[in-house]
Amino acid sequence: MSQIINDDYKEFLKKLRERHLKKRKVKDKNKPIAVWMQDDIYRDFSIGKSLTIILRTEGCYYAREGGCLMCSYLMDSSPEKITAENIINQFNYAIEKYKEKIKDLKDFSVKIFTSGSFLDDREVPKKAREYIFKKLSEFKNLKEVAIESRPEFIDEYKLEEIKNYLDVNVEIGVGIESFNEEIREKAINKGITNEQIIKAIKLAKRYNIGIKAYLLIKPLFITEKEAIEDAIYSANKCIELGCSRISFCPATIHKGSLMEYFWNKNQYRPPFLWSIIEILKEVKENNPNALIMCDTAGVGSERGAHNLYKCKCNKLIKERLERFTLTQDLSILNVECDCKNIWKAYIEVENKNIVPLGDERKLLL
């Protein structure tokens, strides 16, 4: 019976994904999804500039089968075939756009992301990866390179490929999400195990390549209190295993995701900003030498992490989170607002409830 339910669940997720993928539009295959330059923090805690390039690929293979319950990055992928030449052209477009700014910098880093895994040959062919690594190696002021991948693609061949070209700090961002396997599977549907994660971390260490742990704050089906506890536990575990940095990702409601499905039914609420502050403080205080970051995409909006709607602290805390990421200064997170009492009451009431509560504004309607 459980297998039948499981198969039905997978089929539901796949159909939900396919329904939204039909809405994708054909875009220029020789231009990246986005490219920008911003202030960033390096692994040695110094601050510099990073060039971020989001390549347009055919997307995450796992997402096409249903994928993670909170993610819809596949919507940014191409509905048409993307060749190695297309990806090379995208990279060249991004570099050409910022080459004058790069030339004047003492040092800089490059982040190359896709809507899936940079190390998956189906998404980014070896020919394109090697071209990109070779071109990056020609920059004398390049300090760091960051890519992203699911752990199953992190093997000796791919790591040797990287080291053959790049003699700088390299980090691979991995969506670990949670170190609780039950949460990762049932509340996220990640499709990876702790064993795979640990293997990838150990292997990367052998090649002196860092693993940036992406940790999701508040997956589906758990309470606010459980989300806080899980994020803290997962970060401490990743640091213990030797991850080069922790990047917390507060949940944001992506269109076409199962998370949106439950949010629309008022059976899910994105995390409170007070929860994020508590997590960051706890993890940083216990690991002062660890590099702790927090993504602020969507923060303060209805679909992203927020406190009470239209409360002035939403914007203030977002700015503080961004400053903390750059400075690692915990005192920046010392923020107070009257709505903090609402957060405390929400946690207390939710813990007495049978299921996690939805959004407090919708509950009052």
Secondary structure, DSSP 8 states (H G I E B T S, - for coil): -HHHHHHHHHHHHHHHHHHHHTT-----TTS-SEEEEEEEE-TTS-EEEEEEEE---S--HHHHTT--TT--GGGGS-SS---HHHHHHHHHHHHHHHHHHHHT-S-EEEEEE-SS-TT-TTTS-HHHHHHHHHHHHT-TTEEEEEEE--GGG--HHHHHHHHHH--SEEEEEEEEE-S-HHIIIIIS-----HHHHHHHHHHHHHTT-EEEEEEEES-TTS-HHHHHHHHHHHHHHHHHHT-SEEEEEE----TTSHHHHHHHTT------HHHHHHHHHHHHHH-TTS-EEE--TTTTSTTSS-SSTT-THHHHHHHHHHHHHHH--GGGG----TTHHHHHHHHHHHHTSSS----HHHHT-
